Amino acid sequence: MVRPSTLLALGALAAAVACAPVDNTATSAGPSGTTASGASTACTKDQLKLVNAGKLTIGTDKPAYEPWFKDDDPANGQGFESAMAFAVAGELGFDRDEVQWSTVKFDSAFAPGAKPFDFDVNQVSITPDRAKVVDFSHGYYTVKQAVVALGDGKFAAAKTLADLKDAKIGVQVGTTSLDAVKNVVKPAGDPNVFNDQVDAVNALKNKQVDAIVVDLPTAFYVTAAQVEGSKIVGQFSSTGGTPEEFGLVMEKGNPIKTCVDKAVDALKSKGELAKIEQQWLGSAAGAPELT
């Protein structure tokens, strides 16, 4: 994902659609409780090697946009990524007053070199190229697909995927979104396939299609900045192919990775991560689930 300094931040997210996740198991804990490099995997906060002693330092960009954050204030615990980051901190044993935030430009987060944070959270897709120079946590968010339509359109009130059966759907060629239309939405007619995403967006704007299917982060941008009067009809999970995932970013070789992975996994297994996602990326964000 890409994060510029204006509302176009969400637009740049679209440029990173369908980034494939990478296997980070090389640094996971072995049977002896050590990582592949031999570093201790003890996850009590007093044994973690931190950027700032006694504090968990989390990086993100500024401005920090909704629905990932709220009111441009990562420290308030509101918005999906803020709430999730504090939940990870809690799993690591940190109270809220032991968490501090550091402003880090998006591209700097996954550039080579030393980092001013213990981990960074900023809609960063896990990709093989990025994983060469930074470490990623296990994925904390699998990017879902979303249906966008004009607010006054025939299918704007659709509640289920079946409601979209007769919709004329626009989608970009070669994307996971196209796979999702064919395999999950399954409209009665063939989708209108465009070479570029902007062409699909323009088709919606010009009412040449009833709706478009894009990944959810892109859908937030389309409705906020590209197509006036449009709305997210809903989101849905796609099947087939390799999903795009967001991961927490850490300095390459940072032994905290094993502990952060355990924290993310614990939040998943307890259902807490799903609750946070539903609260901030579901109906409250204007993206209800389509079943």
C-alpha angles and dihedrals in degrees: 000000000000126000120197123176100261138050086287085080088092090047091057088053086069091062091064097051117145097016107169120235120239131223110255096177093113089083098041121118119277128213092277092057094253133112123244087268092053096249118148115262096202104140104197108122094239090059097048118105101233133187089231117028114248094006133089106223116206122188130210139151129266126260091043107204134215137280088028091050133005131232090357088282114119091181095065094076093234126124125044100279096040092050092044093048092052089048090054089048089052091052088053090053100257124138117219092258089056092061122087130181128226124199109236125170113241098244092045092058094071099029118112119272144049118335131219090216140061089226136350127219118195114127091280112171117223108243133166093240093052091045089062091071105024136031123243129206121232107287114281097186131031108206111242129206122250138200116225123192138163110275093238094042128119094253100039092105097049112140100181137033088248088062087065095056094109097037121119100232127199121206140161120258119250096020135122084241091065090050089050092052092051098041105031111020093036099186118200092244129048113270120252102251120205130193092225133032092231088060090055090048091050090049089057091046090052092045093243088131131031095226144350130222118220135149114285098252089052090048090058089054095045092054095041101045116001112047117034113217094018125130140193104253090193147301132252140180116255127216132213129038126043113308123230112243135189117225137188109254124229136175111273110271095011106155090214088079094084091053093046089050090052090049093051091046091050092052089051095048093049092049092240095120091053090051092051091048093050092048098050106023099033130066093331089062093045094257111108120182118267111211 
